[in-house]
Amino acid sequence: MAGKQNEKRKSTKSSEKRQEKPEKREKREKSAEPAKSAKDAKVAEPAKDSEPGKSGKSGKSGKSGKRPAAEGSGARPLRELLRVTPGERPDLGRLDPSATPGGPVDKAAGVAATALLAQPLGSLQERLYAASTAGDRRRVLLVLQGMDTSGKGGTLKHVIGLFNPSGCRIKAFKSPTEEELGHPFLWRIKQELPRPGEIGIFDRSHYEDVLIARVRELVPRNRVRARYAQINRFEKALADDGVTVVKVFLHIGYEEQRTRLLQRLDNPDKHWKFNVGDIEERTMWPAYQEAYEVALERCSTDEAPWYVVPADRKWYRNWAISTLLREHLEDIDPQYPKGEFDVEECRRRLLAG
């Protein structure tokens, strides 16, 4: 009897499922679909929600109200997740600056993972420098670009702090001097390039000459257009000479920038970092976003690709850039040079003395 009742209940459920309204069934099936992963994105995860009037190609993208799920680290090389495809224009208005593609699950895990990168990064840097003493010309150039408060200085503190400072060459580019204005725009950049075995870091760079120069119309537009090709030739020549160029755009949201600027105003100890001109620059946000999109599209090449790092979460920014540097240094795979002497003979002489 119990078996017959069970069969009857199963038959009733099956009948109810067949009679289910099409719209209800469609809604149920959609809810069961797996969420898209960050792997499907061109550069980073797109924003799920945007404030009215702050989305679109050059709009003012703010933080998403809900934190997107981060991928487990190690699934794919981070540089594949964050790289700008050569010839394709990223839509910064749709890329979520608070996303954590490929990153640890949360802040605590991210801080811990970044700390664990110190040992392998330090070892790779030492090997790179050691190889240069035997004639290896290879070196690394990290280029940091981004809107004000995006974290260029924070990256220098938290990421470059993992390296031995004696093997780093850091340069922050400000407004060009009178002498620099008397030369082609790449002249001052060439003076600060890393030497063999070094890791160079540019806080802003030659890209200012196609960013602020474009937005503020400091030079004719046709001259700006010519500079993209000049930059590509310059960076290819660097790659041919053994320079691994790692170009990072720190993608910060419009509202996050406001928050960070207000924090500087609220803390007298941070007033030295506040620039009144930053308020006016915010009014040019759409123009700057467009200028960055054009630069990323035209100057992401096989020799020197661009990487878009979501920068609203400082812990993710630090982990991502540290990871990118580790991946590139591992690709270089520098080796300690072999000693050109008789080890055992030297040992004997030392012990004898």
NUDREN-289293 format. One line per 10 residues: number of its first residue (from 0); their letters; for each residue x, y, z of N, C-alpha, C. Coordinates in steps of 0.2 Angstrom, whole numbers, plus 5000, padded with zeros to 4 digits. Atoms other than C-alpha are relative to their C-alpha. Layout:
NUM	a	X Y Z X Y Z X Y Z | ...
END
This chain:
0	magkqnekrk	5004 4994 5000 5000 5000 5000 5004 5006 5000 | 4996 4994 5000 5014 5012 5004 5003 5001 4994 | 4996 4999 5006 5023 5009 4988 4995 5003 4995 | 5005 4997 5005 5007 5013 4978 4999 5007 5002 | 5001 4993 4998 5005 5029 4988 5006 5004 4998 | 4994 4996 5002 5023 5034 4984 5000 5001 4992 | 5000 5000 5008 5020 5030 4965 4995 5006 4999 | 5005 4995 5001 5004 5041 4966 5003 5007 5001 | 4998 4993 4999 5013 5056 4974 5005 5002 4995 | 4996 4999 5005 5027 5054 4961 4997 5002 4994
10	stkssekrqe	5003 4999 5006 5015 5054 4947 4996 5007 5000 | 5003 4993 4999 5006 5070 4954 5005 5005 4999 | 4995 4995 5000 5022 5079 4956 5003 5001 4992 | 4998 4999 5007 5027 5075 4938 4995 5003 4996 | 5006 4996 5003 5010 5081 4932 5000 5007 5001 | 5000 4993 4999 5012 5097 4941 5006 5004 4997 | 4994 4997 5003 5029 5100 4934 4999 5001 4992 | 5002 4999 5007 5022 5097 4916 4995 5006 4999 | 5005 4994 5000 5008 5110 4920 5003 5006 5002 | 4997 4993 4997 5020 5123 4927 5000 5005 4994
20	kpekrekrek	5001 4994 5004 5017 5140 4919 5007 5001 4996 | 4993 4999 5004 5031 5143 4905 5004 5006 5003 | 4996 4994 4997 5036 5160 4913 5003 4998 5007 | 4997 5002 4994 5038 5152 4930 5006 4995 4999 | 4995 5004 5001 5048 5138 4923 5007 5003 4997 | 4995 4996 5003 5059 5150 4913 5004 5003 5006 | 4996 4996 4994 5063 5160 4929 5004 4995 5004 | 4997 5005 4996 5067 5144 4939 5006 4998 4996 | 4994 5002 5004 5079 5138 4925 5006 5005 5000 | 4995 4995 5000 5088 5155 4924 5003 5000 5006
30	saepaksakd	4997 5000 4994 5091 5155 4942 5005 4995 5002 | 4995 5006 4999 5100 5138 4941 5006 5001 4996 | 4994 4999 5004 5112 5145 4928 5006 5002 5004 | 4994 4998 4996 5130 5146 4934 5002 5007 4998 | 4998 4993 5001 5137 5164 4936 5006 5000 4996 | 4994 4999 5005 5150 5170 4923 5006 5001 5005 | 4994 4999 4996 5167 5169 4930 5004 5006 4997 | 4996 4995 5003 5180 5182 4928 5004 4998 4994 | 4997 5003 5006 5188 5171 4915 4997 5003 4993 | 5003 4998 5006 5175 5177 4903 5001 5007 4998
40	akvaepakds	5000 4993 5001 5179 5195 4904 5006 5001 4996 | 4994 4999 5004 5191 5203 4892 5006 5003 5004 | 4995 4998 4996 5201 5212 4906 4999 4999 5007 | 5002 5002 4993 5192 5211 4923 4992 5000 5000 | 5007 5001 5000 5175 5208 4929 4996 5007 4999 | 5004 4994 5001 5161 5221 4923 4996 5001 5006 | 5004 4998 4994 5152 5231 4936 4993 4997 5000 | 5006 5002 5000 5136 5223 4941 4995 5005 5001 | 5004 4994 4999 5128 5239 4947 5003 5007 4999 | 4997 4993 5001 5131 5257 4942 4995 5005 5002
50	epgksgksgk	5005 4995 4999 5124 5273 4948 4998 5004 4994 | 5003 4997 5006 5113 5282 4936 5005 5006 4998 | 4996 4994 5003 5123 5294 4925 5007 4999 5001 | 4992 5001 4999 5140 5286 4930 5002 4993 4997 | 4998 5006 5003 5141 5271 4918 5001 5002 4993 | 4999 4998 5007 5144 5270 4899 5007 5000 4999 | 4993 5000 5003 5160 5271 4889 5005 5004 5004 | 4996 4996 4996 5167 5286 4898 4997 5003 5006 | 5003 4997 4995 5156 5288 4912 5004 4999 5007 | 4997 5000 4993 5160 5290 4931 4998 4993 5003
60	sgksgkrpaa	5002 5006 4997 5160 5272 4937 5001 5000 5007 | 4999 5000 4992 5157 5270 4956 5001 4993 5002 | 4999 5007 4998 5159 5255 4967 4993 4996 5000 | 5006 5004 5000 5147 5241 4965 4998 4999 5008 | 5002 5001 4993 5136 5239 4981 5001 4993 5002 | 4999 5007 4997 5139 5220 4982 5007 4998 4997 | 4993 5002 5003 5157 5213 4981 4999 4994 4996 | 5000 5005 5005 5159 5202 4966 5004 4994 5003 | 4996 5006 4997 5165 5184 4970 5007 5000 4996 | 4993 5000 5003 5184 5182 4967 5001 4993 4998
70	egsgarplre	4998 5007 5002 5191 5167 4958 5005 4998 5004 | 4994 5003 4997 5203 5155 4966 5006 5002 4997 | 4994 4999 5004 5220 5160 4963 5004 4994 4998 | 4996 5006 5003 5231 5149 4952 4996 4997 4995 | 5004 5003 5005 5217 5145 4940 5003 5001 4993 | 4997 4998 5006 5225 5155 4926 5005 5005 5002 | 4996 4995 4998 5240 5166 4926 4996 5007 5000 | 5003 4994 4999 5235 5183 4932 5000 5005 4994 | 4999 4996 5006 5242 5192 4917 4995 4998 4994 | 5005 5001 5005 5230 5183 4906 4993 5003 5002
80	llrvtpgerp	5006 4997 4997 5215 5189 4917 5000 5007 4999 | 5000 4992 5000 5220 5207 4917 5003 5003 4994 | 4997 4997 5006 5229 5209 4900 4995 5003 4996 | 5004 4997 5005 5222 5221 4888 5001 4997 4993 | 4999 5003 5007 5220 5212 4871 5002 5005 4995 | 4997 4995 5005 5231 5221 4858 4994 5002 4995 | 5004 4997 5006 5220 5232 4846 4993 5000 5003 | 5007 5000 4998 5204 5230 4857 5000 5006 5006 | 5001 4995 4995 5197 5245 4867 4996 4998 5006 | 5004 5002 4994 5192 5241 4885 4995 5006 5002
90	dlgrldpsat	5005 4996 4998 5176 5249 4891 5001 5001 5008 | 4999 4999 4993 5182 5256 4908 4994 5002 5004 | 5006 4998 4997 5164 5262 4912 4997 4993 5002 | 5003 5007 4998 5159 5243 4913 5005 4996 5004 | 4996 5005 4996 5174 5236 4922 5000 5003 5007 | 5001 4999 4993 5171 5235 4941 5007 5002 5003 | 4994 4999 4997 5185 5244 4950 5001 4997 5007 | 4999 5004 4993 5181 5234 4966 5000 4993 4999 | 5000 5007 5002 5182 5217 4957 5007 4997 5003 | 4994 5003 4997 5195 5205 4963 5002 4993 4995
100	pggpvdkaag	4999 5005 5005 5198 5194 4947 5007 4996 5002 | 4995 5004 4999 5209 5179 4951 5003 5000 5007 | 4997 4999 4993 5212 5185 4969 4998 4996 5005 | 5002 5004 4994 5211 5178 4986 4993 5002 5002 | 5007 5000 4999 5194 5176 4994 4998 5007 5004 | 5002 4994 4996 5195 5192 5006 5007 5003 5002 | 4995 4996 4998 5206 5205 5013 5006 4997 5004 | 4995 5004 4995 5214 5194 5027 5004 4995 4995 | 4996 5005 5004 5219 5181 5014 5004 5003 4995 | 4996 4996 5004 5225 5194 5002 5006 5003 5003
110	vaatallaqp	4994 4998 4997 5237 5202 5014 5005 4995 5002 | 4996 5006 4999 5243 5185 5019 5004 4998 4994 | 4997 5002 5007 5246 5180 5001 5005 5005 4998 | 4995 4995 5003 5255 5196 4997 5007 4999 5004 | 4994 5001 4996 5267 5193 5012 5004 4994 4998 | 4996 5006 5002 5271 5176 5006 5004 5001 4994 | 4996 4999 5007 5277 5183 4989 5006 5003 5001 | 4994 4997 4999 5291 5192 4998 5006 4996 4999 | 4994 5005 5001 5303 5177 4998 5001 4998 4993 | 4998 5001 5007 5301 5172 4980 5001 5006 4996
120	lgslqerlya	4998 4994 5003 5301 5190 4974 5007 5002 5001 | 4993 4998 4998 5317 5193 4984 5005 4996 4996 | 4996 5005 5003 5325 5177 4977 5001 5002 4992 | 4999 4999 5007 5321 5181 4959 5003 5007 4998 | 4996 4994 5001 5327 5199 4961 5008 4999 5001 | 4993 5001 4999 5344 5193 4968 5003 4996 4994 | 4997 5003 5006 5346 5181 4953 5000 5004 4994 | 4999 4995 5005 5342 5195 4941 5006 5004 5000 | 4994 4996 4999 5355 5206 4948 5007 4996 4999 | 4994 5004 5000 5368 5192 4950 5001 4998 4992
130	astagdrrrv	4999 5002 5008 5365 5187 4931 5003 5006 4997 | 4997 4994 5004 5369 5205 4926 5008 5001 5001 | 4992 5000 4999 5387 5203 4934 5003 4996 4995 | 4997 5004 5005 5390 5190 4920 4998 5002 4993 | 5001 4997 5007 5384 5201 4906 4993 4999 4998 | 5007 5001 5002 5365 5197 4906 4997 5007 5001 | 5003 4993 5000 5356 5213 4901 4993 5001 5002 | 5007 4999 4999 5339 5209 4906 4998 5004 5006 | 5003 4996 4994 5329 5220 4918 4993 5001 4999 | 5007 5000 5000 5311 5224 4922 4998 5008 5001
140	llvlqgmdts	5002 4993 5000 5302 5241 4920 4992 4999 5002 | 5007 4999 4998 5285 5243 4930 4998 5007 4999 | 5003 4994 5001 5275 5257 4924 4993 5001 5003 | 5006 5000 4996 5261 5263 4935 4996 5007 4998 | 5004 4995 5002 5247 5274 4928 4993 5000 5004 | 5007 5000 4998 5230 5279 4935 4998 5007 5003 | 5003 4993 4998 5219 5294 4941 5003 5001 5007 | 4998 4998 4993 5224 5303 4957 4997 4996 5005 | 5002 5004 4994 5223 5293 4973 4999 4992 4998 | 5001 5007 5002 5223 5276 4963 5004 4996 5003
150	gkggtlkhvi	4996 5004 4996 5237 5270 4973 5007 4999 4997 | 4994 5001 5002 5253 5273 4964 5005 5000 5005 | 4996 4999 4994 5262 5279 4980 4999 4994 5004 | 5001 5006 4995 5254 5264 4990 5003 4994 4997 | 4996 5006 5003 5261 5252 4977 5007 5000 5001 | 4993 4999 4999 5278 5259 4979 5002 4997 5007 | 4999 5001 4993 5277 5257 4998 4999 4992 5002 | 5002 5006 4998 5268 5240 4999 5003 4994 4996 | 4998 5005 5004 5274 5231 4984 5008 5000 4999 | 4992 4999 5001 5292 5238 4980 5003 4998 5007
160	glfnpsgcri	4997 5001 4993 5295 5236 4999 5002 4993 5001 | 4998 5007 4999 5296 5217 4996 5006 4999 4997 | 4993 5001 5003 5312 5220 4986 5005 5003 5004 | 4994 4996 4998 5329 5225 4990 5001 5006 4997 | 5000 4993 5003 5329 5244 4987 5007 5001 4996 | 4994 4999 5004 5347 5243 4981 5000 4998 4993 | 5000 5002 5007 5342 5234 4966 4994 5003 4996 | 5006 4996 5003 5327 5246 4962 5002 5007 4998 | 4999 4993 5002 5327 5262 4952 4993 5003 4999 | 5006 4997 5000 5312 5273 4956 5000 5007 4998
170	kafkspteee	5001 4993 5002 5306 5288 4947 4993 5002 5000 | 5006 4997 5001 5291 5299 4949 5000 5006 4996 | 5000 4994 5005 5287 5310 4934 4995 5005 5002 | 5005 4994 4999 5280 5327 4938 5000 5004 4993 | 5001 4996 5006 5276 5341 4926 5007 5001 4997 | 4993 4999 5003 5291 5343 4914 5003 5007 5001 | 4997 4993 4998 5304 5356 4918 5002 5003 4993 | 4999 4996 5006 5310 5369 4906 5005 4996 4995 | 4995 5004 5003 5325 5358 4901 4997 4995 4996 | 5003 5006 5003 5314 5343 4898 4995 5002 4994
180	lghpflwrik	5004 4997 5005 5302 5354 4887 5004 5001 4994 | 4996 4998 5006 5316 5358 4876 5003 4994 4996 | 4998 5006 5003 5318 5340 4871 4994 4996 4998 | 5006 5004 5001 5307 5327 4863 4997 4996 5006 | 5004 5002 4994 5294 5320 4875 5003 4993 5003 | 4997 5006 4997 5303 5303 4877 5007 5001 5003 | 4993 4999 4998 5320 5311 4881 5001 4999 5008 | 4999 5001 4993 5317 5312 4900 4999 4993 5003 | 5002 5007 4998 5310 5294 4901 5007 4996 4999 | 4994 5004 5001 5326 5287 4893 5006 5001 5005
190	qelprpgeig	4995 4998 4995 5337 5296 4907 4999 4995 5006 | 5002 5004 4994 5328 5285 4920 4999 4993 4999 | 5001 5007 5001 5328 5268 4913 5004 4996 5004 | 4996 5005 4995 5333 5253 4924 5006 4998 4996 | 4994 5003 5003 5351 5246 4921 4999 4993 5000 | 5000 5007 5000 5354 5228 4918 5000 4997 5007 | 5001 5003 4993 5349 5218 4933 4996 5003 5005 | 5004 4996 4996 5338 5231 4940 4993 4999 4999 | 5008 5000 5001 5319 5233 4943 4999 5008 5000 | 5001 4993 5001 5314 5250 4937 4992 5001 5002
200	ifdrshyedv	5007 4999 4999 5297 5258 4943 4999 5007 4998 | 5002 4993 5002 5289 5273 4935 4993 5002 5003 | 5006 4997 4997 5276 5283 4945 4998 5005 4995 | 5001 4997 5006 5268 5290 4930 5005 4999 4995 | 4995 5002 5005 5277 5290 4914 4999 5004 4993 | 5001 4997 5007 5278 5294 4895 4993 5000 4998 | 5007 5000 5001 5260 5291 4895 4996 5006 5002 | 5003 4994 4998 5256 5307 4903 5000 5005 4993 | 5000 4996 5006 5260 5314 4885 4995 4999 4995 | 5006 5001 5004 5245 5306 4878 4994 5000 5004
210	liarvrelvp	5006 5000 4996 5234 5308 4893 4998 5007 5002 | 5002 4993 4999 5234 5325 4901 5001 5005 4994 | 4998 4996 5006 5242 5332 4885 4994 5000 4995 | 5006 5001 5004 5226 5325 4876 4994 5004 5003 | 5006 4998 4997 5213 5330 4889 5001 5008 5001 | 4999 4992 4999 5220 5348 4892 5002 5003 4994 | 4998 4997 5007 5225 5350 4874 5006 5004 5001 | 4993 4996 4999 5243 5355 4879 5004 5000 4993 | 4997 5000 5007 5248 5350 4861 4995 4999 4995 | 5005 5001 5005 5239 5349 4845 4998 4992 4999
220	rnrvraryaq	5003 5007 5000 5228 5333 4843 5004 4995 4995 | 4996 5004 5004 5238 5327 4828 5007 4998 5002 | 4994 5002 4997 5254 5327 4838 4999 4995 5005 | 5001 5005 4996 5246 5317 4851 4999 4993 4997 | 5001 5006 5004 5240 5304 4838 5007 4997 4998 | 4994 5002 5002 5258 5303 4832 5004 4996 5006 | 4997 5002 4995 5264 5299 4849 4999 4993 5002 | 5001 5007 4998 5256 5282 4851 5004 4996 4996 | 4995 5004 5004 5266 5275 4837 5007 5001 5002 | 4993 4999 4997 5282 5283 4844 5001 4996 5007
230	inrfekalad	5000 5004 4994 5278 5275 4861 5001 4992 4998 | 4999 5007 5002 5276 5258 4853 5007 4998 4997 | 4993 5001 5002 5292 5259 4844 5005 5000 5005 | 4995 4999 4995 5301 5265 4859 5000 4993 5005 | 5001 5006 4995 5294 5250 4870 5002 4994 4997 | 4997 5005 5004 5298 5238 4856 5008 4999 5001 | 4993 4999 5000 5316 5244 4856 5002 4998 5007 | 4999 5002 4994 5316 5242 4875 5000 4992 5001 | 5001 5007 4999 5310 5224 4874 5006 4996 4996 | 4994 5003 5004 5323 5220 4860 5007 5000 5004
240	dgvtvvkvfl	4994 4999 4997 5336 5226 4872 5000 4997 5007 | 5000 5004 4994 5331 5215 4886 4996 5002 5006 | 5005 4997 4995 5318 5225 4896 4993 4997 5000 | 5007 5002 4999 5302 5217 4902 4996 5005 5002 | 5004 4994 4998 5290 5231 4902 4993 4997 5003 | 5006 5002 4997 5275 5228 4914 4996 5007 5001 | 5004 4994 4999 5262 5242 4912 4993 4999 5003 | 5006 5001 4996 5248 5243 4925 4996 5007 5000 | 5005 4994 4999 5233 5255 4924 4996 4998 5006 | 5004 5001 4994 5226 5256 4942 4993 5003 4999
250	higyeeqrtr	5007 4998 5001 5207 5257 4939 4996 5001 5006 | 5004 4998 4994 5199 5267 4953 4993 5002 4998 | 5006 4998 5001 5181 5271 4954 4999 5008 5002 | 5001 4993 4998 5174 5289 4954 4998 5001 5007 | 5002 4999 4993 5166 5287 4971 5005 4999 5005 | 4994 5002 4996 5181 5279 4978 5005 5005 5000 | 4995 4995 5000 5192 5293 4973 4997 5006 5004 | 5003 4995 4996 5180 5305 4981 5001 4999 5008 | 4999 5002 4993 5181 5295 4997 5007 5001 5002 | 4993 5000 4998 5200 5295 4997 5002 5007 5000
260	llqrldnpdk	4999 4993 4999 5201 5314 4994 4997 5003 5006 | 5003 4998 4994 5189 5317 5008 5004 4998 5006 | 4996 5003 4995 5200 5306 5019 5006 5005 5001 | 4994 4996 5000 5215 5317 5015 4998 5007 5003 | 5002 4993 4997 5205 5333 5020 4999 4999 5007 | 5002 5001 4993 5199 5325 5036 5006 4999 5005 | 4994 5001 4996 5217 5321 5042 5005 5005 4998 | 4995 4995 5001 5229 5336 5044 5007 4997 4998 | 4994 5003 5002 5243 5324 5042 5001 4998 4993 | 5000 5002 5008 5238 5320 5024 4999 5006 4996
270	hwkfnvgdie	5001 4994 5004 5235 5338 5019 5005 5001 4995 | 4994 4999 5005 5252 5338 5010 4999 4996 4994 | 5002 5004 5005 5245 5325 4999 4994 5002 4996 | 5006 4997 5003 5230 5335 4994 5002 5006 4995 | 4999 4994 5005 5230 5346 4978 4993 5002 4998 | 5006 4997 5001 5216 5358 4976 4998 4999 4992 | 5001 5001 5007 5218 5355 4957 4997 4993 4999 | 5003 5007 5001 5212 5337 4960 4992 5001 4999 | 5008 4999 5000 5194 5344 4962 4998 5002 4993 | 5001 4998 5007 5195 5352 4945 5001 4994 4995
280	ertmwpayqe	4999 5005 5005 5202 5337 4937 4995 4995 5000 | 5006 5004 5000 5187 5327 4943 4995 5002 4995 | 5005 4998 5005 5176 5337 4932 5002 4998 4993 | 4998 5003 5007 5186 5330 4917 5000 4992 5000 | 5000 5007 4999 5183 5312 4923 4999 4996 4993 | 5001 5004 5006 5175 5306 4907 5005 5001 4994 | 4995 4999 5005 5188 5314 4896 5006 4996 5001 | 4994 5005 4998 5202 5305 4906 4999 4993 4999 | 5002 5007 5001 5193 5289 4905 5001 4998 4992 | 4999 5001 5007 5192 5291 4886 5007 5000 4998
290	ayevalercs	4993 4999 5002 5210 5296 4885 5004 4993 5002 | 4997 5006 4998 5215 5280 4895 4998 4994 4995 | 5003 5005 5005 5204 5269 4884 5004 5000 4994 | 4996 5000 5007 5213 5275 4868 5007 4998 5001 | 4993 5002 4999 5230 5273 4876 5001 4993 5001 | 5000 5007 4999 5226 5256 4882 4999 4996 4993 | 5002 5003 5006 5219 5251 4865 5006 5000 4995 | 4995 4999 5005 5233 5258 4854 5007 4998 5002 | 4993 5001 4998 5248 5254 4865 5001 4994 5005 | 5000 5006 4997 5244 5237 4872 5003 4995 4994
300	tdeapwyvvp	4997 5004 5005 5256 5226 4862 5003 4994 5002 | 4997 5006 4998 5264 5209 4862 5006 5001 5004 | 4993 4998 4997 5281 5217 4867 4998 5003 5007 | 5001 4996 4994 5273 5228 4881 4993 5001 5001 | 5007 5000 4999 5255 5224 4885 4998 5004 5006 | 5003 4996 4994 5244 5234 4897 4996 4995 5004 | 5004 5004 4995 5236 5226 4913 4996 5005 5003 | 5005 4996 4996 5220 5234 4921 4999 4997 5006 | 5001 5003 4994 5221 5231 4939 4995 5004 5004 | 5005 4997 4996 5205 5235 4949 5003 5003 5006
310	adrkwyrnwa	4996 4997 4994 5211 5247 4963 4996 5003 5005 | 5004 4998 4995 5197 5251 4974 5002 4996 5007 | 4997 5004 4994 5203 5237 4986 5007 5000 5000 | 4993 4999 5000 5220 5241 4991 5004 4994 5001 | 4997 5006 4999 5224 5224 4997 5000 4996 4993 | 5000 5003 5006 5219 5217 4980 5005 5003 4995 | 4995 4996 5004 5230 5230 4971 5007 4998 5001 | 4993 5002 4998 5245 5225 4981 5002 4993 4998 | 4999 5007 5002 5243 5207 4978 5000 4999 4993 | 5000 5001 5007 5239 5208 4960 5007 5003 4997
320	istllrehle	4994 4997 5003 5254 5219 4956 5006 4996 5002 | 4994 5004 4998 5266 5208 4966 4999 4993 4996 | 5000 5006 5004 5259 5193 4957 5002 5001 4993 | 4998 4998 5007 5261 5201 4940 5008 5000 4999 | 4993 4999 5000 5279 5205 4944 5003 4993 5001 | 4997 5007 4999 5282 5187 4950 5000 4996 4994 | 5001 5004 5007 5275 5179 4934 5005 5002 4995 | 4995 4998 5005 5286 5190 4923 5007 4998 5002 | 4993 5002 4997 5302 5187 4934 5001 4993 4999 | 5000 5008 5001 5298 5168 4933 5001 4999 4993
330	didpqypkge	4999 5001 5007 5297 5170 4914 5007 5001 4998 | 4993 4999 5002 5314 5178 4913 5004 4995 5003 | 4997 5006 4997 5320 5164 4925 5008 5002 5000 | 4993 4998 4999 5337 5173 4929 5004 4994 5004 | 4996 5005 4997 5351 5161 4934 5006 5003 5004 | 4993 4998 4997 5366 5163 4946 5005 4998 4995 | 4994 5002 5004 5382 5164 4936 5004 4995 5003 | 4996 5005 4997 5394 5150 4938 5007 5003 5002 | 4994 4998 4998 5410 5154 4947 5006 4998 4995 | 4994 5002 5004 5426 5154 4936 5006 4999 5004
340	fdveecrrrl	4995 5002 4996 5437 5147 4949 4999 4993 5002 | 5000 5006 4997 5442 5131 4957 4997 5000 5007 | 5003 4999 4993 5430 5129 4972 5004 4996 5005 | 4996 5004 4995 5440 5115 4980 5006 5003 5002 | 4994 4997 4999 5456 5123 4978 5000 5006 5005 | 5002 4995 4995 5449 5139 4986 4999 4998 5007 | 5002 5003 4993 5442 5129 5000 5006 4998 5004 | 4994 5002 4997 5459 5121 5003 5004 5005 5003 | 4996 4994 4998 5468 5137 5004 4998 5004 5006 | 5003 4996 4994 5456 5145 5016 5001 4996 5006
350	lag	5000 5004 4995 5456 5130 5027 5008 4999 5003 | 4993 5001 4998 5475 5129 5027 5003 5006 5003 | 4998 4994 4997 5477 5147 5032 4997 5001 5007
END
